[in-house]
């Protein structure tokens, strides 16, 4: 399966790890380091999916997700929010902000691939 995925994380190591996994599965990877960059990249690059961390500086994943999913120019882009926070309210907040899906770290490469393939097939 092909397509462009925007990976949004303030940690360079996480972007690298996710990027390697995604590229290995045939996707083109774009990167952003915070929610502000994610909103801008979503508007300009129009990726097929956004994979975004929950907790980041400048603008967190929830706020960025709300902006992306409410903007007519980007509302069609599915957003997957991931985090290491396991509290139920975090998942509910992410889905309430418009996220298509929520993943809890650690995310296995197989789980990541399956989730993305499922979303892109819809």
TORFIPA-461617 format. One record per residue: residue number from 1; x, y, z of N, C-alpha, C, O, CB in turn; residue in three letters. Coordinates in steps of 0.1 Angstrom, whole numbers, plus 2048, in hexadecimal, padded with zeros to 3 digits. Each point is the difference from the previous one (the first is absolute). Glycine has a CB too. Layout:
<sites>
<NUM <X Y Z> <X Y Z> <X Y Z> <X Y Z> <X Y Z> "ALA">
...
</sites>
This chain:
<sites>
<1 <809 7F4 800> <7F7 80C 800> <809 80C 800> <80A 801 807> <7E3 7F3 805> "UNK">
<2 <80F 816 7EC> <808 80C 7FF> <7F9 80C 806> <7F4 7FF 803> <818 7F8 7E9> "UNK">
<3 <7FA 814 816> <7FA 80C 805> <80A 808 808> <80B 7FC 803> <7DF 7F8 7FE> "UNK">
<4 <812 818 803> <808 809 808> <7FB 801 80E> <7F4 803 802> <813 80A 7E9> "UNK">
<5 <802 7F1 81F> <7FC 801 80E> <809 80B 806> <80C 800 7FF> <7ED 7E7 802> "UNK">
<6 <800 822 806> <807 80A 808> <801 7FB 80E> <7F7 7FD 807> <7FF 815 7EB> "UNK">
<7 <817 7ED 813> <803 7FC 80D> <803 80C 808> <809 808 7FD> <800 7E1 7FC> "UNK">
<8 <7F0 819 813> <802 80C 808> <804 7FC 80E> <7F8 7FA 807> <7F7 812 7EB> "UNK">
<9 <81D 7F7 812> <806 7FD 80D> <80B 809 803> <808 803 7F7> <7F1 7E5 807> "UNK">
<10 <808 81D 80E> <80B 809 804> <80D 7F8 802> <80B 807 801> <7E4 809 809> "UNK">
<11 <810 7E3 7F8> <80C 7F8 802> <805 7FB 7F3> <7FA 7F8 7F9> <7FE 802 81E> "UNK">
<12 <815 80A 7E5> <806 7FC 7F3> <801 7F0 7FF> <7FD 7FB 7F6> <80F 81B 80A> "UNK">
<13 <7F7 7E4 80B> <801 7F1 800> <7F3 7F9 7FD> <800 7F7 7F8> <812 80B 819> "UNK">
<14 <7E3 804 7F4> <7F3 7FA 7FD> <7FC 802 7F1> <7FB 7F7 7FA> <7FE 80D 81E> "UNK">
<15 <80A 808 7E3> <7FE 802 7F1> <808 7F7 7F8> <7FB 7FA 7F6> <800 81E 80F> "UNK">
<16 <812 7E6 7FF> <808 7F6 7F8> <7FB 7F2 801> <7FF 7FA 7F5> <814 815 810> "UNK">
<17 <7E9 7ED 807> <7FB 7F2 801> <7F3 7FE 7F8> <7FF 7F6 7F9> <80C 809 81E> "UNK">
<18 <7EC 80A 7EB> <7F3 7FF 7F8> <802 801 7F1> <7FA 7F9 7F8> <7FA 811 81C> "UNK">
<19 <815 7FF 7E9> <803 802 7F1> <806 7F4 7FA> <7FC 7FC 7F5> <808 81C 810> "UNK">
<20 <805 7E1 802> <806 7F4 7FA> <7F6 7F5 7FF> <7FF 7F9 7F5> <816 80D 816> "UNK">
<21 <7E2 7F9 7FE> <7F5 7F6 800> <7F7 803 7F4> <7FC 7F7 7F8> <805 805 821> "UNK">
<22 <7FB 810 7E6> <7F7 804 7F5> <806 7FF 7F2> <7FA 7FB 7F7> <7FB 814 819> "UNK">
<23 <817 7F5 7EF> <807 7FF 7F3> <802 7F1 7FC> <7FF 7FD 7F4> <80D 819 810> "UNK">
<24 <7F7 7E2 805> <801 7F2 7FE> <7F4 7FA 7FA> <800 7F5 7F9> <811 809 81A> "UNK">
<25 <7E3 808 7F0> <7F3 7FB 7FC> <7FC 807 7F3> <7F4 7FF 7FC> <806 7FB 81C> "UNK">
<26 <80E 80F 7E2> <7FD 806 7F4> <7FA 80E 800> <7FC 805 7F6> <801 7E4 802> "UNK">
<27 <802 81D 814> <7FA 80D 801> <80B 80B 7FF> <80B 7FE 805> <7E2 7F8 808> "UNK">
<28 <810 815 7ED> <808 80C 800> <7FE 807 80E> <7F5 800 804> <80A 803 7E2> "UNK">
<29 <80C 801 820> <7FE 806 80E> <804 80F 7FF> <80B 804 7FB> <7FA 7E5 810> "UNK">
<30 <7F3 81F 7FB> <802 80E 803> <801 802 80F> <7FA 7F8 807> <7FA 810 7E3> "UNK">
<31 <813 802 81A> <802 802 80F> <7FD 80E 804> <802 80A 7F9> <80F 7E4 807> "UNK">
<32 <7EA 813 80C> <7FE 80D 807> <803 7FE 80F> <7FF 7F4 805> <7EF 813 7EB> "UNK">
<33 <817 803 817> <805 7FF 80D> <7F6 805 80B> <802 7FD 80C> <814 805 7EB> "UNK">
<34 <7DF 804 805> <7F6 804 80A> <7F3 803 7F9> <7FF 7FE 7F4> <813 80C 81A> "UNK">
<35 <7E4 7F9 7FA> <7F2 802 7FA> <7FF 80B 7F6> <7F9 7FF 7F6> <7FF 7F8 81F> "UNK">
<36 <80F 814 7ED> <800 80B 7F7> <805 7FC 7F2> <7FA 803 7F6> <809 80D 81D> "UNK">
<37 <809 7E9 7ED> <805 7FB 7F4> <7F7 7F6 7F9> <7FF 7FF 7F4> <818 805 815> "UNK">
<38 <7E2 7F4 7FF> <7F7 7F6 7FB> <7F4 806 7F9> <7FD 7FC 7F5> <80A 7F5 81D> "UNK">
<39 <7F4 81A 7F3> <7F4 807 7FA> <805 805 7F3> <7F9 7FF 7F6> <7FD 807 820> "UNK">
<40 <816 801 7E9> <805 806 7F4> <803 7F5 7F6> <7FC 801 7F4> <80D 812 819> "UNK">
<41 <7FD 7E2 7F7> <803 7F5 7F7> <7F4 7F9 7FA> <7FF 7FC 7F5> <816 800 818> "UNK">
<42 <7E1 803 7FC> <7F3 7FA 7FB> <7FA 809 7F5> <7FB 7FA 7F6> <801 7FC 821> "UNK">
<43 <804 816 7EB> <7FB 80A 7F6> <807 800 7F3> <7FB 7FF 7F5> <7FD 80F 81D> "UNK">
<44 <816 7F2 7EF> <808 801 7F4> <803 7F3 7F9> <800 7FF 7F3> <80A 815 817> "UNK">
<45 <7F8 7E1 7FD> <804 7F3 7FB> <7F4 7F7 7FD> <801 7F7 7F8> <815 80B 813> "UNK">
<46 <7DF 800 7FC> <7F4 7F8 7FE> <804 7F1 801> <7FE 7F8 7F6> <7F7 81A 7FC> "UNK">
<47 <810 7E9 819> <804 7F2 802> <7F3 7F7 800> <7F5 805 802> <820 802 80A> "UNK">
<48 <7ED 7EC 7F2> <7F5 7F7 800> <7FC 7FC 80E> <7F5 7FC 803> <813 7FB 7E8> "UNK">
<49 <801 80B 81F> <7FE 7FD 80E> <80A 808 808> <80B 802 7FC> <7EC 7E7 7FF> "UNK">
<50 <805 81A 812> <809 807 809> <801 7F7 80C> <7F6 7FC 806> <803 81B 7F2> "UNK">
<51 <813 7E6 80C> <803 7F8 80C> <807 80A 80A> <80B 804 7FE> <7F8 7E6 7F5> "UNK">
<52 <7F6 819 818> <804 80B 808> <800 7FD 80F> <7F8 7F9 806> <7FE 816 7EA> "UNK">
<53 <815 7F5 816> <802 7FF 80F> <7F6 808 807> <7FC 80B 7FC> <81C 7F0 801> "UNK">
<54 <7E4 801 80F> <7F6 807 808> <806 80C 807> <7FA 80B 800> <7FA 7DF 804> "UNK">
<55 <818 814 801> <807 80A 809> <80C 806 7F9> <80A 7F9 7FE> <7EE 7FB 816> "UNK">
<56 <807 819 7E8> <80B 807 7F9> <800 80F 804> <7F6 805 805> <808 7EB 7E8> "UNK">
<57 <80D 816 812> <801 80E 803> <7F9 809 7F5> <7FD 7FB 7F5> <819 801 817> "UNK">
<58 <7E9 811 7F7> <7FA 80A 7F7> <7F1 7FD 7FE> <7F8 809 804> <81E 7FA 7F0> "UNK">
<59 <7E6 7F2 806> <7F2 7FC 7FF> <800 7F1 801> <806 7F9 7F8> <7F4 81B 7F9> "UNK">
<60 <7FE 7E7 818> <7FF 7F2 802> <7F8 7F9 7F5> <7FA 807 7F8> <808 7FC 821> "UNK">
<61 <7FE 7F0 7E7> <7F9 7F8 7F6> <7F1 802 800> <7FA 800 7F5> <818 7F0 80D> "UNK">
<62 <7E8 812 80A> <7F2 802 800> <7FB 80D 7F9> <7F7 800 7F8> <809 7F3 81E> "UNK">
<63 <808 818 7EE> <7FC 80D 7FA> <802 7FF 7F0> <7F8 806 7F9> <80E 806 81D> "UNK">
<64 <805 7EE 7E6> <803 7FF 7F2> <7F6 7F8 7F9> <7FB 803 7F5> <81D 7FF 80F> "UNK">
<65 <7E4 7F3 802> <7F5 7F7 7FB> <7F3 808 7FE> <7F9 7FF 7F6> <812 7ED 814> "UNK">
<66 <7F1 81C 800> <7F4 808 7FF> <800 809 7F4> <7F6 802 7F9> <808 7FD 820> "UNK">
<67 <80E 808 7E5> <801 809 7F5> <7FF 7F9 7F3> <7F9 804 7F7> <815 80B 818> "UNK">
<68 <7FA 7E6 7F0> <801 7F9 7F3> <7F2 7FA 7FC> <7FC 801 7F5> <81C 7FA 810> "UNK">
<69 <7E1 7FF 805> <7F3 7FA 7FD> <7F5 809 7FE> <7F5 7FD 7FB> <813 7F0 812> "UNK">
<70 <7FA 820 7F8> <7F5 80A 7FE> <802 809 7F4> <7F7 808 7FD> <805 7F7 81C> "UNK">
<71 <810 801 7E1> <803 808 7F4> <7FB 7F9 7F4> <804 7F4 7FD> <810 816 80F> "UNK">
<72 <7E3 7FC 7EC> <7FB 7F9 7F4> <80C 7FB 7F6> <7FE 7F7 7F9> <7ED 817 809> "UNK">
<73 <820 7F9 7FF> <80B 7FD 7F7> <807 7F3 804> <807 7FA 7F8> <7FC 81E 803> "UNK">
<74 <7FC 7E4 812> <807 7F5 805> <7F7 7F6 808> <805 7F5 804> <80F 819 7FE> "UNK">
<75 <7DF 7F4 7FF> <7F7 7F8 808> <800 7F1 7FA> <7FC 7F7 808> <7F7 81E 7FE> "UNK">
<76 <810 7E9 7EE> <7FF 7F3 7FA> <80C 7F7 804> <800 7F4 7FD> <7F4 816 7F0> "UNK">
<77 <817 7FC 819> <80C 7F9 803> <7FE 7F9 80E> <7FD 806 80A> <811 80A 7E9> "UNK">
<78 <7F3 7E2 80D> <7FF 7F9 80C> <80C 803 809> <80B 801 7FC> <7E7 7ED 7F9> "UNK">
<79 <80B 814 818> <80A 802 80A> <800 7F5 80A> <7F6 7FC 806> <808 81D 7F7> "UNK">
<80 <80E 7E1 805> <802 7F6 80A> <809 806 80B> <80B 804 7FE> <7F3 7E9 7F2> "UNK">
<81 <7FD 814 81C> <807 805 80C> <806 7F4 808> <7F9 7F7 802> <7F8 81E 7FF> "UNK">
<82 <81B 7ED 803> <806 7F5 808> <807 807 80C> <804 80B 800> <800 7E6 7EC> "UNK">
<83 <7FD 806 81F> <806 805 80C> <804 7F4 809> <7FC 7F5 7FE> <7F7 820 800> "UNK">
<84 <815 7EF 80C> <803 7F6 80A> <7F7 801 80C> <801 7F8 809> <816 808 7F0> "UNK">
<85 <7E0 80A 808> <7F7 802 80B> <7F4 7F6 7FE> <7F9 800 7F6> <80D 818 80C> "UNK">
<86 <7F9 7DF 808> <7F6 7F5 7FF> <7F2 804 806> <7F7 7F7 800> <81C 7F9 800> "UNK">
<87 <7EC 81B 805> <7F3 804 807> <7F5 800 7F5> <802 805 7F5> <80A 809 81D> "UNK">
<88 <7E8 7ED 7F2> <7F5 800 7F6> <7FC 80D 7FB> <7FC 802 7F5> <7FC 7EA 817> "UNK">
<89 <809 81F 7FD> <7FB 80D 7FC> <809 805 7F5> <7FB 809 7F8> <7FD 7FC 81F> "UNK">
<90 <815 7F7 7E8> <808 805 7F5> <7FB 7FB 7F3> <800 807 7F6> <814 7F9 81A> "UNK">
<91 <7E8 7F3 7EF> <7FB 7FA 7F4> <7F3 808 7FC> <7FE 804 7F5> <80C 7E5 810> "UNK">
<92 <7ED 819 805> <7F4 807 7FD> <802 80E 7FC> <7F9 805 7F7> <7FC 7ED 81A> "UNK">
<93 <815 815 7F4> <803 80E 7FC> <805 800 7F1> <7FC 808 7F8> <80A 7FE 820> "UNK">
<94 <802 7F0 7E5> <806 7FF 7F2> <7F4 7FE 7F6> <800 807 7F6> <816 7F0 813> "UNK">
<95 <7E2 800 7FA> <7F5 7FD 7F7> <7F6 80C 800> <7FA 803 7F5> <808 7E4 80F> "UNK">
<96 <7FC 81F 807> <7F7 80C 801> <806 80C 7F8> <7F8 808 7FC> <800 7F0 81A> "UNK">
<97 <815 808 7E8> <806 80B 7F9> <800 7FD 7F1> <804 809 7F8> <80B 7FB 81B> "UNK">
<98 <7EB 7F1 7E9> <7FF 7FD 7F2> <809 7F5 7FA> <7FF 7FD 7F4> <7FA 81A 80A> "UNK">
<99 <80F 7E3 80B> <809 7F6 7FB> <7F8 7F4 7FB> <7F6 7FC 806> <81C 80B 80B> "UNK">
<100 <7F3 7F3 7E4> <7FA 7F4 7FA> <803 7F4 809> <7F8 7F7 801> <80A 813 7E8> "UNK">
<101 <80A 7F6 81D> <804 7F4 808> <80A 805 80B> <805 80B 7FF> <7F8 7E6 7ED> "UNK">
<102 <805 806 81D> <809 803 80C> <808 7F3 802> <7FB 7F5 801> <7F5 81C 80A> "UNK">
<103 <81E 7F1 7F6> <809 7F5 803> <808 803 80C> <804 80B 803> <7FD 7F0 7E5> "UNK">
<104 <801 7FB 820> <807 801 80C> <80E 7FA 7FE> <802 7F5 7FB> <7E9 809 813> "UNK">
<105 <820 80A 7F6> <80D 7FB 7FF> <803 7F6 80B> <7FA 800 80B> <80D 816 7EB> "UNK">
<106 <802 7E0 807> <807 7FE 7F4> <7F8 7FB 7F5> <7F7 7F7 802> <81D 805 80B> "UNK">
<107 <7EE 808 7E7> <7F9 7FC 7F4> <809 7F7 7F8> <80A 804 7FB> <7E8 811 804> "UNK">
<108 <809 7DF 7FF> <808 7F6 7F8> <7FF 804 7F1> <7F6 805 7FC> <806 7E8 815> "UNK">
<109 <80E 810 7E7> <7FF 803 7F2> <7F4 7F9 7F9> <7FA 806 7F8> <81F 7FC 808> "UNK">
<110 <7E4 7F2 804> <7F4 7F9 7FB> <7F3 807 803> <7F8 802 7F7> <815 7E8 80B> "UNK">
<111 <7F2 81A 80B> <7F4 807 804> <7FF 80E 7F8> <7F5 803 7FC> <80C 7F2 81B> "UNK">
<112 <80A 812 7E8> <800 80D 7F9> <7FB 7FE 7F1> <7F8 807 7FB> <81B 801 815> "UNK">
<113 <7F3 7EE 7E9> <7FD 7FD 7F2> <7F1 7FD 7FF> <7FA 805 7F7> <81E 7F3 805> "UNK">
<114 <7E4 7FF 80C> <7F2 7FB 800> <7F6 80C 802> <7F6 801 7F8> <811 7E8 810> "UNK">
<115 <7FC 81F 801> <7F7 80C 803> <800 809 7F4> <7F5 805 7FC> <810 7F9 81D> "UNK">
<116 <806 806 7E2> <801 809 7F5> <7F9 7FA 7F3> <7F8 807 7F9> <81D 803 811> "UNK">
<117 <7EE 7E9 7F3> <7FA 7FA 7F5> <7F0 800 801> <7F9 802 7F7> <81C 7EF 806> "UNK">
<118 <7E7 80C 80F> <7F1 800 803> <7FA 80E 7FD> <7F6 801 7FA> <80D 7EC 817> "UNK">
<119 <803 81D 7F5> <7FB 80E 7FE> <800 804 7F1> <7F7 806 7FB> <811 800 81D> "UNK">
<120 <803 7F7 7E2> <802 805 7F2> <7F7 7F8 7F6> <7FC 805 7F5> <81B 801 810> "UNK">
<121 <7E5 7EE 7FF> <7F6 7F8 7F8> <7F2 805 801> <7F8 7FC 7F7> <817 7F0 80C> "UNK">
<122 <7EE 81C 807> <7F2 804 802> <7FC 80A 7F5> <7F4 805 800> <80F 7F8 818> "UNK">
</sites>
